[in-house]
Amino acid sequence: MDKDEFYRDILEGLALYTRSAFQRDVLKTLSRLDEPALAEALNKNQIASKLWLADALFDAVGAELGSVVVLGGWFGVLPAILLHDARFNIAHVTSLDIDPRCETVALALNDTHVRAGKFTAVTADMLDRDYARGASIADEAPKLIVNTSCEHVEAFDRWYRRIPDGQLLALQTNDYFACSEHVNCVPDLASFQRQAPMRDVLYAGERELRRYVRFMLIGRK
């Protein structure tokens, strides 16, 4: 038995035991697509950050999320976590990323919700979206816009100005300056709050992870 088959058998057994549709979708994605970066997308820090967001979002906003747009959605792990979370009532999630390789992976990782008509992946630049008109696939204004990749957005100020006043936002960034792809890190939570000023802050916090600190804001611009 080779190593891939060994780990696939373990994942299949765990998916059967937990009856987790998310685990089944992850397994099918790993079996069908050769994307090494999935290991990073599903690592401990990434999952911990997304579970933290889900918990804070539920406490701050409640169960009714309606239509959600996730910017810089990468491989669609956060949409999968939110859509599989029984606490939330979500009409639809659109995951948007500028990298064209992400769309196929995100659709596979969210296969359960694609078939239910509740998930869409889009290849696009967040700086090109007309947020006043709507950023969802149906061009309806979303109730919630999520951007957990603020550290990757070089033109952050220009993007933030495009967000309409009153829009509900959930944002994350970090202080991991050592990563060359992180072009917009902040040293602390106060700096993040100055970078993304909100008229109504529902949550502001930080969490220390391995190698860096992650910062999060939830509120209305």
Stockholm file with secondary structure:
# STOCKHOLM 1.0

chainA/1-221         MDKDEFYRDILEGLALYTRSAFQRDVLKTLSRLDEPALAEALNKNQIASKLWLADALFDAVGAELGSVVVLGGWFGVLPAILLHDARFNIAHVTSLDIDPRCETVALALNDTHVRAGKFTAVTADMLDRDYARGASIADEAPKLIVNTSCEHVEAFDRWYRRIPDGQLLALQTNDYFACSEHVNCVPDLASFQRQAPMRDVLYAGERELRRYVRFMLIGRK
#=GR chainA/1-221 SS CCHHHHHHHHHHHHHHHHTCHHHHHHHHHHHHCCCTTHHHHTSHHHHHHHHHHHHHHHHHHCSEEEEEEEETCTTSHHHHHHHHCTTCEEEEEEEEESCTHHHHHHHHHTHHHHHTTCEEEEECCGGGCCTTTCCSTTCCCCSEEEESCGGGCTTHHHHHHHSCTTCEEEEEEECCTTSTTCCSCCSSHHHHHHHSCCSEEEEEEEEEETTEEEEEEEEEC
#=GC SS_cons         CCHHHHHHHHHHHHHHHHTCHHHHHHHHHHHHCCCTTHHHHTSHHHHHHHHHHHHHHHHHHCSEEEEEEEETCTTSHHHHHHHHCTTCEEEEEEEEESCTHHHHHHHHHTHHHHHTTCEEEEECCGGGCCTTTCCSTTCCCCSEEEESCGGGCTTHHHHHHHSCTTCEEEEEEECCTTSTTCCSCCSSHHHHHHHSCCSEEEEEEEEEETTEEEEEEEEEC
//
